[in-house]
Amino acid sequence: MTVSIWQADDSQEIREVDVLVVGAGLVGSAAAYFVSQTGREVVVTDARDLAMGASSRNAGFLITGLDSYYQSAIDRYGRDVVREVWNLSRRSVQYVQDFAARNNVPLDQCGSYLLAETDDEAREIEVAARLMNEDGIPCEFLSEDPLNRGYCAAIAQPWDAAIQPYKLVEAIFRESGAELISNNEVYHLSQTDDTYAVVHTRKTIFHAQHVLLCTNAYSPQIDPYFVGKIIPTRAQVIVTAPLKNGPVLNTCGYSDYGYMYYRDTFDGRLLIGGGRKQNKALEGGTTDDRITDPVQQVLENYLRERFPDVDAPIERRWAGIMGFSVDGMPLVGRLPDKPRIGFAVGFTGHGLSLGAGVAERAVDMLLNDAHPGAVSAERLH
Ligand SMILES: Cc1cc2nc3c(=O)[nH]c(=O)nc-3n(C[C@H](O)[C@H](O)[C@H](O)COP(=O)(O)OP(=O)(O)OC[C@H]3O[C@@H](n4cnc5c(N)ncnc54)[C@H](O)[C@@H]3O)c2cc1C
């Protein structure tokens, strides 16, 4: 973003900090937690407030993996990379489950079903399940629809879960013990000295030894490095009123290659998200988090067709902005012209199941020069 000389004239106080995290979503909060584990001082700044971005607008699915099925991910990235990223995701999910258990965050260990809408998708998930089993990832291929709602087949992933995502971020942030400065947008980044980076925010000019950008979809607005690498992408959800006869799913359902997803909420409503496949042009490249009629229509039709037994009215509709990376995998690295500034972005709709583990690697890179492995942004250079 740009800021006028009237809004900020660079006379803000200068503050020296050890580690500055930009973005107080799930990833920024987890990064602050991992920094605090090293005993260092960490300050988090956000343009809005804690978890006001995608981290509390999502569906709350902890579904292990990336946005593509295992075998298509192998075709795209190679088997070693996919094995590594799935293991990283399992580690992330475990972190989230531990944070939730320690802080009484609502979590339903309900598992997930990856469901096939067509015979073609059924054939693909059968191959995916076989390859996952070969790589030691426990899951089961089911040739019959476990939900009895007209799906063609499914993969059962018993360790997956559904969570209350806002309370999760609150818990992680609380455990980090970090200082949060809200309503404090970053509008300029620079590094002219080897020993610190300069971060201009509305209230303060930080001189930070290390900076970590956890700004996901909004990253291209902060630094041109991200333009063309991170594509803001809108996602939308509907939620019904509480259902009279209780939950209809008791699982996280994920189908049509991840374009549709559905779960019960903790107070007995049905949540349905997705609908982007038919509206990609409308939903890509925007940071406008208003809902749109075409996507809402797809979600309502899905509710009627797949859940004809649910007659409760829709009570909530919302949208949020995801950060899709150009190749579908998270990006961890340092800004080439400002090496004291690192980043962990590009979660491509899977930040709940990848965010904590990726944040851990990003902090290790920033503070210890560790290589971030398969999620390294070097692959794009
Ligand atoms: C509708 C929807 C459903 C989803 N469902 C799931 C799901 O079920 N499971 C799953 O794993 N993932 C899901 N996702 C994706 C998931 O929510 C994201 O991957 C995850 O929240 C990313 O976390 P983050 O902390 O990187 O980003 P965000 O939560 O978006 O945080 C980025 C933060 O950066 C701040 N910021 C931006 N610019 C600046 C600036 N200039 N200065 C200071 N601060 C700034 C923002 O205010 C924001 O707080 C969904 C997303 C949406 C929108």
The ligand as an SDF file (V2000), in Angstrom:
LIG
                    3D

 53 58  0  0  0  0  0  0  0  0999 V2000
  -13.4210  -18.9430    3.5250 C   0  0  0  0  0  0  0  0  0  0  0  0
  -12.0930  -19.5910    3.8060 C   0  0  0  0  0  0  0  0  0  0  0  0
  -12.0580  -20.9330    4.1580 C   0  0  0  0  0  0  0  0  0  0  0  0
  -10.8340  -21.5510    4.4560 C   0  0  0  0  0  0  0  0  0  0  0  0
  -10.8520  -22.8000    4.9710 N   0  0  0  0  0  0  0  0  0  0  0  0
   -9.6950  -23.3610    5.3850 C   0  0  0  0  0  0  0  0  0  0  0  0
   -9.7060  -24.6090    6.0570 C   0  0  0  0  0  0  0  0  0  0  0  0
  -10.7560  -25.1610    6.3310 O   0  0  0  0  0  0  0  0  0  0  0  0
   -8.5170  -25.1680    6.3850 N   0  0  0  0  0  0  0  0  0  0  0  0
   -7.3140  -24.5440    6.1140 C   0  0  0  0  0  0  0  0  0  0  0  0
   -6.2510  -25.1180    6.3940 O   0  0  0  0  0  0  0  0  0  0  0  0
   -7.2860  -23.3190    5.5580 N   0  0  0  0  0  0  0  0  0  0  0  0
   -8.4500  -22.7120    5.2020 C   0  0  0  0  0  0  0  0  0  0  0  0
   -8.4270  -21.4610    4.6520 N   0  0  0  0  0  0  0  0  0  0  0  0
   -7.1270  -20.7990    4.4910 C   0  0  0  0  0  0  0  0  0  0  0  0
   -6.5700  -20.2960    5.8180 C   0  0  0  0  0  0  0  0  0  0  0  0
   -7.5300  -19.5000    6.4680 O   0  0  0  0  0  0  0  0  0  0  0  0
   -5.2940  -19.4870    5.5360 C   0  0  0  0  0  0  0  0  0  0  0  0
   -4.3780  -20.3000    4.8260 O   0  0  0  0  0  0  0  0  0  0  0  0
   -4.6120  -19.0350    6.8230 C   0  0  0  0  0  0  0  0  0  0  0  0
   -5.5300  -18.3900    7.6580 O   0  0  0  0  0  0  0  0  0  0  0  0
   -3.4480  -18.1230    6.5030 C   0  0  0  0  0  0  0  0  0  0  0  0
   -3.0150  -17.5260    7.7060 O   0  0  0  0  0  0  0  0  0  0  0  0
   -2.0750  -16.2660    7.6600 P   0  0  0  0  0  0  0  0  0  0  0  0
   -1.7820  -15.9320    9.0600 O   0  0  0  0  0  0  0  0  0  0  0  0
   -0.9560  -16.5380    6.7290 O   0  0  0  0  0  0  0  0  0  0  0  0
   -2.9610  -15.1340    6.9100 O   0  0  0  0  0  0  0  0  0  0  0  0
   -4.0730  -14.1310    7.4870 P   0  0  0  0  0  0  0  0  0  0  0  0
   -4.8950  -14.7450    8.5380 O   0  0  0  0  0  0  0  0  0  0  0  0
   -4.7870  -13.5710    6.3070 O   0  0  0  0  0  0  0  0  0  0  0  0
   -3.2080  -13.0150    8.2080 O   0  0  0  0  0  0  0  0  0  0  0  0
   -2.5040  -12.0200    7.5160 C   0  0  0  0  0  0  0  0  0  0  0  0
   -2.4850  -10.8030    8.4190 C   0  0  0  0  0  0  0  0  0  0  0  0
   -1.6210   -9.8170    7.8460 O   0  0  0  0  0  0  0  0  0  0  0  0
   -2.1710   -8.5560    8.1510 C   0  0  0  0  0  0  0  0  0  0  0  0
   -1.6090   -7.5790    7.2310 N   0  0  0  0  0  0  0  0  0  0  0  0
   -1.7560   -7.5360    5.8970 C   0  0  0  0  0  0  0  0  0  0  0  0
   -1.1040   -6.4830    5.3920 N   0  0  0  0  0  0  0  0  0  0  0  0
   -0.5180   -5.8480    6.4260 C   0  0  0  0  0  0  0  0  0  0  0  0
    0.3020   -4.6960    6.5480 C   0  0  0  0  0  0  0  0  0  0  0  0
    0.6390   -3.9530    5.4880 N   0  0  0  0  0  0  0  0  0  0  0  0
    0.7300   -4.3290    7.7720 N   0  0  0  0  0  0  0  0  0  0  0  0
    0.3990   -5.0430    8.8740 C   0  0  0  0  0  0  0  0  0  0  0  0
   -0.3840   -6.1430    8.8110 N   0  0  0  0  0  0  0  0  0  0  0  0
   -0.8310   -6.5420    7.6080 C   0  0  0  0  0  0  0  0  0  0  0  0
   -3.6680   -8.7700    7.9790 C   0  0  0  0  0  0  0  0  0  0  0  0
   -4.4220   -7.7610    8.6450 O   0  0  0  0  0  0  0  0  0  0  0  0
   -3.8530  -10.1440    8.5730 C   0  0  0  0  0  0  0  0  0  0  0  0
   -4.1910  -10.1000    9.9460 O   0  0  0  0  0  0  0  0  0  0  0  0
   -9.6140  -20.8180    4.3330 C   0  0  0  0  0  0  0  0  0  0  0  0
   -9.6500  -19.4780    3.9580 C   0  0  0  0  0  0  0  0  0  0  0  0
  -10.8850  -18.8540    3.7160 C   0  0  0  0  0  0  0  0  0  0  0  0
  -10.8840  -17.3910    3.3450 C   0  0  0  0  0  0  0  0  0  0  0  0
  1  2  1  0
  2  3  1  0
  2 52  2  0
  3  4  2  0
  4  5  1  0
  4 50  1  0
  5  6  2  0
  6  7  1  0
  6 13  1  0
  7  8  2  0
  7  9  1  0
  9 10  1  0
 10 11  2  0
 10 12  1  0
 12 13  2  0
 13 14  1  0
 14 15  1  0
 14 50  1  0
 15 16  1  0
 16 17  1  0
 16 18  1  0
 18 19  1  0
 18 20  1  0
 20 21  1  0
 20 22  1  0
 22 23  1  0
 23 24  1  0
 24 25  2  0
 24 26  1  0
 24 27  1  0
 27 28  1  0
 28 29  2  0
 28 30  1  0
 28 31  1  0
 31 32  1  0
 32 33  1  0
 33 34  1  0
 33 48  1  0
 34 35  1  0
 35 36  1  0
 35 46  1  0
 36 37  1  0
 36 45  1  0
 37 38  2  0
 38 39  1  0
 39 40  1  0
 39 45  2  0
 40 41  1  0
 40 42  2  0
 42 43  1  0
 43 44  2  0
 44 45  1  0
 46 47  1  0
 46 48  1  0
 48 49  1  0
 50 51  2  0
 51 52  1  0
 52 53  1  0
M  END
$$$$
